[in-house]
Amino acid sequence: MSTDNGAVDRRCAVCQRFFTPNPRLGDRQKLCGRKTCRQQYKNQWQRDEYVKNSRFRRNVFRRVRRWRWNHPGYSRRKGQSGSDPPVSAVLREVSESVLRLEFAVNGLASHTSGCRDREELRAVLARCVERGREVLLPVGAEEKVDRYGTRS
């Protein structure tokens, strides 16, 4: 079909209805613009991307984990006891272990270097991290850090 201005109508990829595409988008427009069509198309794209793209999957996992950590108890039902669910308890225990490990590393660095000043200790630890990267990362490999500061 064609319209008065010469544009050819296209079928929406979701609802199969005809629509007149925006002339600025050219052949790239696939949807009619209805909210339900846009939402269905987006949901399908995300499902496909989750299956085929490991980086997308990893980012979804990290985003959900971070959200759950920042909203403990969101998923609890009303009337449920105040005790932590098992996953939350495990995460809390892991974070406490990481904190103890951080204290131990700082104490060990302070003891071996003989420094007691925080800034001096921070510089010593920064040098240790750099040396550790040099030892553990292959030559020429770069450590990737995403926008949330997570290393991969």
VEXTORLUM-449989 format. One line per 5 residues: number of its first residue (from 1); their letters; for each residue x negated, y negated, z negated of N, C-alpha, C. Coordinates in pm, 1 decimal, m for minus. Each point is the difference from the previous one (the first is absolute). Layout:
NUM	a	X/Y/Z/X/Y/Z/X/Y/Z ~ ... $
// end
This chain:
1	mstdn	m83.5/118.2/0.0/83.5/m118.2/0.0/m87.9/m124.3/0.0 ~ 53.5/m106.3/53.4/m72.4/m126.4/m6.6/96.5/m108.8/m44.1 ~ m55.3/m103.0/m58.7/81.7/m110.0/m50.8/m7.4/m116.9/95.3 ~ 65.6/m110.3/m37.2/3.1/m118.6/85.0/m138.1/m60.5/22.2 ~ m87.2/8.1/m101.6/m131.8/m62.9/12.7/m102.5/93.2/65.1 $
6	gavdr	42.2/116.6/45.7/m90.6/89.1/71.1/m66.7/103.8/m87.6 ~ 17.0/m7.2/m132.8/m62.0/98.1/m88.8/76.2/131.6/9.4 ~ m70.5/107.8/m3.1/61.6/132.5/7.0/27.1/48.2/m141.9 ~ 124.7/43.4/m23.2/33.7/52.9/m132.4/m71.3/132.3/m22.5 ~ m30.4/26.6/m124.2/m68.6/123.4/m36.5/83.1/72.2/m103.8 $
11	rcavc	m30.5/127.8/m20.8/66.8/78.1/m103.2/m84.3/m4.8/m127.3 ~ 69.2/m16.9/m111.3/m67.3/2.0/m130.4/m51.4/141.2/m25.2 ~ m122.7/11.1/m52.1/m60.3/130.6/m26.0/69.6/74.2/m113.0 ~ 78.2/m69.4/m81.6/66.3/63.9/m113.2/147.1/26.4/28.4 ~ 76.5/m105.3/29.6/145.5/15.0/14.2/43.8/24.7/144.0 $
16	qrfft	m88.6/m12.8/96.1/26.6/23.4/142.2/94.6/m102.7/62.4 ~ 26.7/m110.9/m67.2/83.7/m105.9/56.9/m85.9/m88.1/89.8 ~ 63.9/m62.9/96.4/m72.5/m92.2/86.3/m19.0/m134.1/m70.2 ~ m114.0/m62.4/26.5/m28.2/m133.2/m54.1/m85.8/m75.6/99.6 ~ 2.0/m130.3/m11.5/m84.5/m84.5/84.6/m127.6/m29.9/m77.2 $
21	pnprl	m115.3/44.6/49.2/m124.9/m21.9/m73.6/m42.3/m146.1/m0.3 ~ m74.6/m36.4/m99.1/m55.4/m134.0/m9.7/m104.5/m14.8/111.3 ~ 9.2/m103.1/83.5/m94.8/m13.6/111.6/m145.0/m15.9/m45.0 ~ m22.4/m48.9/m120.9/m138.3/m15.9/m48.4/m64.4/133.1/m34.9 ~ 81.3/102.2/m27.0/m54.7/129.9/m37.7/m23.8/91.1/119.3 $
26	gdrqk	66.8/m27.0/110.0/m20.9/80.6/119.9/43.2/144.0/m21.4 ~ m83.1/93.4/45.5/32.5/142.4/m8.4/m23.4/59.5/m138.3 ~ m51.6/m79.1/m92.7/m34.5/55.5/m131.8/120.0/16.9/m91.2 ~ 109.9/m73.2/24.1/115.0/7.7/m89.1/74.0/131.8/21.5 ~ 15.9/75.9/m108.8/63.1/131.4/8.4/134.0/4.5/m70.4 $
31	lcgrk	27.7/m98.5/m84.9/119.2/3.4/m84.2/93.0/m116.0/32.0 ~ 128.0/21.0/m30.1/99.8/m103.0/27.6/m5.2/m114.0/m101.3 ~ m54.4/21.4/m115.0/m12.3/m106.0/m99.2/94.4/15.2/m117.7 ~ 88.9/97.9/4.1/87.5/22.9/m115.5/m84.4/47.1/m117.2 ~ 41.1/m42.0/m118.3/m76.9/32.7/m120.3/m11.1/151.0/m20.0 $
36	tcrqq	108.1/73.0/23.8/m3.2/145.4/m20.2/m96.0/66.2/98.1 ~ m4.5/m49.2/123.6/m92.0/56.6/99.0/m144.8/m26.7/m39.0 ~ m26.8/m123.6/m43.0/m136.7/m33.6/m43.0/m43.2/87.2/m116.9 ~ 90.3/20.7/m96.7/m33.5/80.0/m118.6/m23.9/146.1/37.6 ~ 86.5/55.4/85.3/m18.8/139.5/41.4/m130.6/17.7/76.9 $
41	yknqw	m29.9/m95.5/88.0/m123.3/7.5/78.1/m122.6/m7.4/m91.4 ~ 5.0/m90.5/m97.2/m111.0/m14.8/m93.9/m17.7/127.4/m82.8 ~ 109.8/55.9/m49.6/m8.2/123.3/m79.5/m61.1/113.0/81.0 ~ 43.8/14.5/126.2/m55.1/105.5/84.4/m148.3/m23.0/26.4 ~ m38.6/m126.1/25.7/m141.3/m31.1/24.1/m83.8/36.4/m122.0 $
46	qrdey	49.0/m35.5/m120.1/m74.9/30.7/m121.4/m12.8/150.6/m21.2 ~ 106.2/76.2/27.3/m7.8/145.8/m13.0/m104.0/56.3/96.4 ~ 2.5/m45.8/124.7/m97.0/47.4/98.9/m142.0/m36.9/m39.2 ~ m17.0/m124.2/m45.1/m132.6/m48.0/m38.4/m53.0/78.0/m120.7 ~ 88.7/31.9/m93.8/m39.1/75.2/m119.6/m51.3/137.8/38.3 $
51	vknsr	59.9/60.7/101.8/m39.6/134.1/42.5/m134.1/m3.1/72.9 ~ m19.1/m98.3/88.6/m117.7/5.0/86.8/m118.8/m83.8/m46.2 ~ 17.0/m91.5/m96.0/m107.1/m93.5/m35.6/m38.4/18.2/m146.7 ~ m115.9/56.6/m23.4/m42.7/27.4/m137.7/m27.7/m128.7/m77.9 ~ m47.2/m104.4/65.4/m25.5/m126.6/m69.4/131.7/m62.9/m47.0 $
56	frrnv	102.4/5.3/84.5/132.4/m51.1/m37.2/52.2/78.2/m120.6 ~ m13.5/133.2/4.6/44.3/86.1/m109.7/m71.5/m34.9/m128.9 ~ m131.8/m19.6/7.7/m79.7/m32.7/m117.6/41.0/m135.3/m57.6 ~ 25.7/m97.5/88.2/41.9/m131.8/m47.3/137.0/3.9/m66.0 ~ 91.8/80.8/54.6/131.5/15.2/m63.0/m16.6/61.1/m138.5 $
61	frrvr	m83.2/104.5/m8.8/m23.4/66.0/m128.5/m56.1/m98.2/m101.7 ~ m98.4/m80.5/39.7/m61.0/m96.3/m92.3/98.6/m108.5/m42.0 ~ 80.3/m48.3/96.4/97.3/m104.1/m30.8/105.6/51.5/m98.8 ~ 48.7/120.8/22.9/101.1/57.6/m89.3/m60.2/26.2/m137.4 ~ m122.1/52.7/m4.0/m65.0/27.7/m127.8/m20.1/m128.5/m80.1 $
66	rwrwn	m42.8/m107.4/69.5/m21.6/m127.3/m67.4/133.5/m56.2/m51.5 ~ 106.6/12.5/82.0/130.2/m50.6/m43.0/49.2/77.6/m121.1 ~ m12.5/131.3/2.3/45.2/81.6/m113.9/m79.5/m31.9/m125.3 ~ m129.1/m26.9/17.5/m83.3/m34.5/m115.5/44.6/m133.1/m60.2 ~ 35.9/m97.2/84.9/42.5/m131.6/m45.9/143.5/m1.7/m50.9 $
71	hpgys	78.1/103.7/27.2/138.8/8.0/m44.3/25.1/132.5/m72.8 ~ m68.4/22.2/m112.9/18.0/129.2/m69.1/142.4/10.7/m51.7 ~ 67.9/96.7/m2.9/134.0/8.1/m56.0/110.0/m45.0/93.5 ~ m32.1/m46.3/121.7/103.4/m43.0/93.1/92.4/116.7/34.6 ~ m58.2/117.1/17.7/78.4/114.3/45.0/70.1/73.3/m114.5 $
76	rrkgq	m19.1/m45.5/m122.6/67.8/65.1/m112.0/149.2/m25.3/6.0 ~ 77.0/99.1/m33.0/145.0/m15.7/m2.3/41.9/m60.9/m132.2 ~ 111.6/m69.2/2.6/51.3/m58.1/m123.0/34.9/112.2/m95.6 ~ m32.5/m20.6/m126.0/28.1/100.5/m101.3/m111.1/102.2/m15.4 ~ m99.7/m5.0/89.7/m111.8/93.4/m10.5/m89.2/m43.5/m115.3 $
81	sgsdp	m64.2/94.2/m64.0/m83.5/m33.7/m114.9/m114.1/m91.4/42.3 ~ m58.1/m68.7/m95.5/m104.3/m97.4/28.6/m135.8/61.3/25.4 ~ m11.0/131.2/m2.3/m131.3/61.1/21.2/m41.9/m15.0/145.4 ~ m130.6/m4.2/21.7/m53.7/m15.8/135.0/25.9/125.2/81.4 ~ 34.6/m17.3/127.8/8.1/117.4/86.2/m139.2/57.6/19.5 $
86	pvsav	m13.3/126.2/34.1/m132.3/63.0/9.8/m96.4/m71.0/93.6 ~ 46.2/m46.3/116.1/m90.5/m66.4/94.9/m54.9/m128.5/m60.8 ~ 86.6/m76.6/m63.6/m43.0/m124.8/m61.0/m101.9/26.7/m110.9 ~ 23.5/104.3/m78.5/m93.0/34.0/m107.1/m136.4/38.9/56.4 ~ m0.5/74.8/109.1/m126.1/41.1/62.1/m73.6/m121.6/54.3 $
91	lrevs	72.5/m90.7/66.0/m64.3/m121.2/52.6/m58.4/m85.0/m112.1 ~ 73.6/m10.5/m108.6/m48.9/m77.7/m113.4/m127.4/63.7/m57.9 ~ m0.4/132.6/m9.2/m116.9/71.2/m51.7/m120.2/m18.0/92.8 ~ 24.4/3.8/130.7/m108.7/m19.4/96.2/m56.2/m141.0/m11.9 ~ 88.0/m100.0/m12.5/m50.1/m137.4/m10.6/m79.4/m19.4/m128.7 $
96	esvlr	42.7/65.1/m108.3/m76.8/m8.3/m124.7/m135.6/67.2/15.9 ~ m4.5/111.3/73.1/m127.8/68.7/24.1/m92.9/m87.0/83.6 ~ 55.1/m67.2/99.4/m81.4/m89.0/84.0/m54.9/m114.4/m84.8 ~ 82.6/m53.1/m88.9/m45.2/m108.6/m86.8/m111.8/47.6/m92.9 ~ 15.2/119.8/m57.3/m106.7/55.3/m85.6/m128.2/20.6/79.3 $
101	lefav	14.7/47.4/123.7/m116.4/19.9/86.0/m67.6/m133.6/29.6 ~ 79.1/m103.9/23.1/m56.0/m133.2/25.3/m77.1/m50.4/m122.6 ~ 56.6/20.9/m119.8/m70.6/m38.4/m122.5/m131.4/76.8/m12.9 ~ 4.3/130.1/31.4/m120.4/82.3/m11.8/m108.4/m46.0/96.9 ~ 39.3/m30.0/124.2/m98.1/m45.5/99.7/m60.8/m133.5/m42.2 $
106	nglas	84.5/m91.2/m47.7/m51.1/m129.2/m46.0/m93.3/17.1/m119.4 ~ 37.7/85.9/m93.9/m85.6/24.2/m116.2/m132.8/62.6/38.7 ~ 4.1/97.1/91.3/m122.2/65.3/46.2/m90.9/m98.9/72.5 ~ 58.6/m84.3/87.3/m80.1/m99.2/71.7/m59.8/m101.6/m97.3 ~ 78.1/m40.6/m98.7/m49.2/m95.1/m99.4/m113.9/61.2/m81.4 $
111	htsgc	16.7/126.4/m38.0/m101.0/67.4/m81.7/m130.2/20.0/77.8 ~ 11.7/47.5/126.1/m121.9/29.7/76.5/m71.2/m126.1/47.4 ~ 75.6/m106.3/30.6/m64.9/m121.7/48.8/m40.6/m93.2/m113.8 ~ 59.0/20.5/m117.1/m33.0/m83.3/m113.9/67.5/m135.9/0.5 ~ 95.5/m21.7/88.3/65.6/m130.4/3.6/129.2/4.1/m81.0 $
116	rdree	32.3/m114.2/m60.5/121.3/m10.0/m80.5/94.8/m106.5/55.1 ~ m47.9/m80.7/92.5/79.6/m106.6/59.5/89.7/57.8/109.9 ~ 126.0/m43.1/5.1/94.5/52.3/99.4/m43.6/m27.7/142.7 ~ m44.8/m121.7/26.9/m40.1/m35.6/136.2/m121.5/80.0/44.5 ~ m93.8/17.8/m89.4/m118.4/79.5/31.8/39.1/145.2/24.8 $
121	lravl	91.7/51.8/m83.6/47.0/137.3/15.9/76.3/15.4/132.1 ~ 78.4/m100.7/35.9/73.9/4.3/126.2/m97.1/7.2/118.2 ~ m110.1/m73.3/m7.6/m99.6/2.9/107.3/m68.0/137.1/7.8 ~ m30.2/58.3/m116.2/m61.8/133.1/m3.8/94.8/102.9/62.6 ~ 128.0/m5.4/m37.5/97.3/95.1/53.7/19.1/m19.4/150.5 $
126	arcve	m4.2/m124.6/46.4/13.6/m25.3/143.8/m116.6/62.5/76.1 ~ m121.5/m11.6/m55.8/m116.3/63.7/63.6/15.5/151.6/m0.1 ~ 52.3/56.7/m109.0/21.8/145.3/m7.1/101.0/45.5/104.4 ~ 106.2/m76.6/17.8/101.1/35.2/100.3/m61.4/m3.5/138.7 ~ m78.3/m102.4/30.0/m63.8/m8.5/131.8/m94.1/117.5/23.3 $
131	rgrev	m78.1/34.7/m100.7/m90.7/115.0/15.8/78.1/128.7/19.0 ~ 110.3/14.0/m71.7/84.1/118.2/15.7/58.2/9.8/140.1 ~ 42.8/m113.1/55.8/51.4/m0.3/137.0/m109.1/39.7/98.4 ~ m121.0/m52.4/m21.0/m110.7/33.0/89.8/m28.9/149.0/m3.5 ~ 10.8/59.7/m117.2/m30.7/142.4/m14.3/112.9/86.4/56.7 $
136	llpvg	125.1/m35.2/m29.3/111.0/87.6/33.4/59.2/m20.4/139.0 ~ m3.5/m122.0/53.1/57.1/m23.2/132.7/m103.4/33.4/106.0 ~ 43.6/65.0/108.4/m92.9/29.6/109.0/m53.9/m128.9/61.8 ~ m115.9/9.0/60.9/m62.7/m116.5/61.9/89.9/m49.7/112.4 ~ 27.0/m129.1/2.7/81.8/m59.9/103.8/149.6/4.6/m28.6 $
141	aeekv	41.8/74.4/m103.6/142.8/7.9/m31.3/38.9/m119.0/m85.7 ~ 118.2/m52.9/28.2/50.8/m111.2/m79.5/113.9/48.7/m86.1 ~ 5.5/m51.2/m119.2/111.6/32.0/m86.9/114.0/m94.1/35.0 ~ 118.0/55.8/24.9/114.4/m81.4/39.4/82.1/m34.5/m122.8 ~ 40.9/m126.1/m8.4/83.1/m47.5/m110.2/123.2/m64.9/60.3 $
146	drygt	120.0/48.3/m37.6/121.6/m59.4/54.7/34.2/m128.6/m75.5 ~ 111.3/m64.0/38.3/33.3/m130.0/m57.1/36.1/6.7/m146.0 ~ 21.6/120.6/m54.4/31.1/15.7/m141.4/m124.4/33.1/m82.5 ~ m116.3/5.9/66.7/m123.8/29.9/m70.4/m26.0/147.9/m18.2 ~ 77.5/85.1/70.7/m17.1/143.8/m11.1/m103.2/45.3/99.9 $
151	rs	m95.0/78.6/m45.3/m107.2/48.1/88.6/42.6/131.1/64.6 ~ m40.9/18.0/125.9/29.1/125.3/67.8/m122.0/50.5/73.3 $
// end
